[in-house]
Amino acid sequence: MRKGFNGLHGLVRDRLQLEPRSGHLFLFCNQSRNRLKILFWDGNGLWVCAKRLERGRFSWPQEETQGDRVRLTHEELSLLLGGIDLERTRAKNWYRYEEKNLEKTSN
């Protein structure tokens, strides 16, 4: 958790093979899962936000087949930051429009 703007920017670009200036939020968590950082491009500059828990741990979701990447909806991000265990919750089977794939999926 020592990385700042340039280090996190490099991780997103080189390791995750994604564009840091895409407008997406990129979350990073330490090994003990009690600290996290968010990298965000707002159109004219990078934001780095950090949160440290005094007690407890973030319930980090399990990685999917994409290596180090986990994709979260804005609702899941809010639950994660609020201390809710994502593994113990389930979403209703509603329609969700996926921009990237331009197809319907249900969650």
N, C-alpha and C positions, 0 to 999 in steps of 0.2 A: 504493500500500500504506500510505497514511497514515490511512486510515479506521479508526475504532474501533467500539465497540458501536453508537452511534447512526447513524453513516454506513453501516455494513454493513446494519443493520436497515432503513434507508431504501432502500438499493439493492434488497434482496430484496422489500420491499413495493411500491415504486414502479416500478422498472425491470423486475424479473422478474415482477411481479404475483402474488407468492406470499405465503403467511402465514409470517413468520419464526418464529412460535411453534408451528409444526406438528410439531416433533420431528425434522424432516429436518436433515441437515447441508448447509450451503451453503459451497462452496469458491470462493475467489477467488485468482487468480494474477496476478502482475505481468507486464508485457510481455516481459521477458527470461526469464520462466519459471524463475527461481531462488528465488522466494519465494512462499509461499501462506499464506492465512488461512482458517480454518474458523469459521463462525458456527453455534452450536447452542443451542437452548433446552432446558433440562433439566427444565422443569416449574415452576420458580420463579425462574429467572434465565438470562441469556444467558452463554454461554461464547464467548470469542474465543481461538483457538489459532493460533499462527504457526510456520512452519518456514522456515528459510533454508538453502539449500544452499551449502556452501563451494566446491564445484566441480560443474560439470554443470548440467543443466536437467531440469525435470520434463517427461515426455512427455505433454503435455496432449492429451486426445482431441479429434478434430475436432468442430466444432459440427454439430448436426443442423439440421433445418428450424425449430427453435424459437427462432431468434435467438441470444441469448447463453447459452442453457441447454444443458447436457450432462447426461444422466442416467446415473449410475453405480450399479452394484450394490455391495454391501459388499466383495465380492471384488475388483472393479475398483479401488475406492478403496484397498484395502490394497496392490494391485500398484502403483498410481500413487505412493503414499507411499513404497513400497519401492524405487522407481527402475526398475520394469519398464515397458518400452514396450508400451502397450496395443495399438498397431497391429500389432505383430509376434506377438501371442499370439492364441489363439482358444479360445473356450469349447466344451466338449462340448455336444452337442445334448440337454440334459436338460430335464426338466419344471420349470417355474418358475411359481409362483402369483403373479399380479399383483393386488395389493389394489385398486388404483384402478379397473382395468377389469373386475375380477371374471371374468377369462377366462384360459384357459391360453395360454402362449406358450412357445416353446422358444428357448433361447439356445445 
